[in-house]
């Protein structure tokens, strides 16, 4: 029996965070849900709400053809990584991946605080994007948090607020659609879980709508600061969860 009130509360809060900074829904909701249900069920329940919210974000912002072309390699390799990561989710524990990911985020935030900001030169982007996409896809399949390495990468590219949100929305829609097919193929998605996921989508969108109002009022500097704080806090949280798994 699923503890639906607790799950709905976690989804509502995570939807608000997603609306505010454009990322963070599966990253926050997945570990929260694993406090009361197993990780595989948590991953499955969060896919449909994520697709719907990113679809709304995509419709609000739109994605120019130039951005789609720019992200093509990232998305193609990310789709492959998502399938591979979902397979690993079926057979492997995720704590080692969470520990590595959390440690990376803490290091990245520390560099930013020290004013050593990693940046990706435009000439490197065509070569680095497929690697980042593959890594993000595998991590997303195993841990349900592809947005974390993507957020770090888009931040390092120096994207402004609107381009950052467009890029996240576009990549997430593709990744999550691939993930939905993968969890169905590997037998993790059942009709009862799908129905619960659809119900949670309504809750997530309610929180998301509130977050969008905050996002629209954020200046670029405040937006960047929130992204950095979120990534640093998340990194510490993932490290603690991985070491206490």
N, C-alpha and C positions, 0 to 999 in steps of 0.2 A: 504494500500500500504506500503510494507516494505521499509525502507530507506537503500537499499542494499549497497551503497558506505560506509556509516558509519559502518554498520555491518561487511562488508568485512575488513575494516581497523582494527576494534577491533579483529577480528578473526586472521588476519595476525600477529599482535603484540603478541597476546596470544599464537599463534603457535610458535613464536620465543622463548618466555619464556619457553614453554613446552620443546622445543628442548634443551635449555640451561641447565635446572636443572631437567628435567624428570617429573615435575609436573607443575600445575598452569594453564592449559588450561581452563577447565570449571570454575576454581576458579576465574580467572581474567576475562574471556570472559563473564561469566553470568552477573555479576553486570554491566559491560560495556554495554552489550546489553539491560539491563533493563532501561538504560537511554533513549532509543528510542523505545523499544517495551515492551510488557508485559512479566512477568517472565516465564509464562508457554510456550509461544512461544520460548523464549530464550533457555530454557532447551531442547526443542525438536530439535531446529536447531543445537545444539552443540553435540548431541550424535554421529552421524555418523563420523564427523571429528575426534572426540576423539578416536573412535574405530580404525580408520585407522592409526592415529599416534601411538597409543599404539601397534598396530599390527606391524608397522615398527620398533618400539623400541624393541619389543619382538624378531623380526627376527634378528635384529642387535646383541642383547645381548645373546639371548637364555636363557632358564630357566632350570637349572638342575632338575632332578627328585627329588632330596633331597629338593630343594626349594619348589617345588610343594607340596610335602608332608608336609613341614613345614607350608605352608600357607593354607592347606586344610580347617581347622576349621574356619579361618578368612574369607575365600571365601564363604564357605557354609552359614554361618550366615549372611555374607554381602549380599548374593543374596536374602535371606529372608527379610532382612532389606530394600533392594532396592524396593522390591514390596510394602512393608508397607509404605515406605516413598513416593512412587509415588502416592499411594492412598491418603496420607495426602496432597500432592501437589494439588490434585484435590479439596479438601474440606477446606483446612486451609491456612491462611497467613503464610509466612515464617519468619517474622521479629523477632519473639521471639527466634527461632532457630539460626538465624544469630547473634543475640546479645550474646547468650550463647557461640556460637562458637568463635566469635571475642574476647570475654573476656578471654576464655581459651587460645587462641593463644597469646594474650598480656601477660598473666601470664607466659606461657611457655617460651616466649622470655626473659622476665624479669629474670626468674630463670637462664637461660643460661648466660645472661650478668653478673649476680651475681656469676657465676661459680658454681651454684647449678644445675647440669645437671641430670634431671630425667633419670634413666636407668631401664630397665626391666631385671631382672635376668633370665637366661635360664630356671631355674626350674619353673618360673611363666608363661612363654610364653604359654604353652598348655592351661592354664586356662584363661589367659587374652585375647588371640587372638580371641576367639568366641565373647566375649563382645565387643571388639574393632570393629570386623567385623560387628556386628549387628548395633552398633551406627553409623559407617561409612556408612552403607547401608541406614539407615533411613535418615541421614543427606543428603546423596547423592540424595535420591529420592525427598526430600523436596526442597533442595537448589541447587542441581547439583554440590556439592563440596565434594564428598567422599574422595578425595585425601588429604584434609587438616588433618583430624584426622589420616589417614593412614600415612602421612608423619611424623607427630609427633611421632607416634608409631614406625615406622621403624627407625627413628632417635634415639629414646630411646633404641632400640635394639642394637644400635651401628653398624649398617650395613655400609660397605664401599660404595664408590660411585657406583660401578658396581652392587653390590648386591641390593642396594637401588633402582636403576633404573629398574633392572630386576623385583623386587618385585612389584613396582608400575605398571609397564607395564602389568604384568600377572594378578594382581587383577583388574585393570581397564578394561581390555578386558572382563573379566567375568561380572563384575558389569554393564558395559555399554551395553553389549548384553542383560542382564536381564532387564535393564532399557528401552532399545528399545522395547522389547516385552511388557513391562508394559505400556508404554505411548501409544502404539498401542491398547492394550486391553482396556484402559480407554478412548479411543477416542481423545487423544490429538494429535496424529500423523495423518496428512492428506497427500494426494499425493502431493499437491502444496508445503507444508512445507518440505516434503522429498526431492523433486527436488531441492529446495533452499539449503537444508542441504548438498546434494551431491555436488552442485556447490561450497559451502563454504569450502568443504573438500579440494578442489584444492588450495584454498587460504591459508588454515591452513597449508597444507603440505609444501608450499613454505616458509612460515615463520619458520616452524619446521626444514626444511633442513638447514637454516641459523643458527638456534640455536644449531643444532648438531655439527656444526663445532666449535662453541665456547665450547661446552661441552667436546669435545675430547681433548681440550687444557687445561682444568681446572685441577689443582692439588687438592688433597683431602681436604686440609685446605681451599682453596678458594671455593670449592664446598660446604663444610659445612657452610661457612660464608654466601654464597648466599642463601642457604636454610633458614638459621636463619633470615636473613634480609627480605626475601620474606614472611616468616610466620609472623614476627612482623608487617611489613607494612600491610599485609592482615588483621591481627587481628584488627588493628586500623581502617582500612577502613570499615570492617564489623560492628564494633561497631558504627561508625558514621552513616552508612547507616541504621542500625536497629533503632537507636534513632531518625532518621529524616524520617522514613518510612511514 
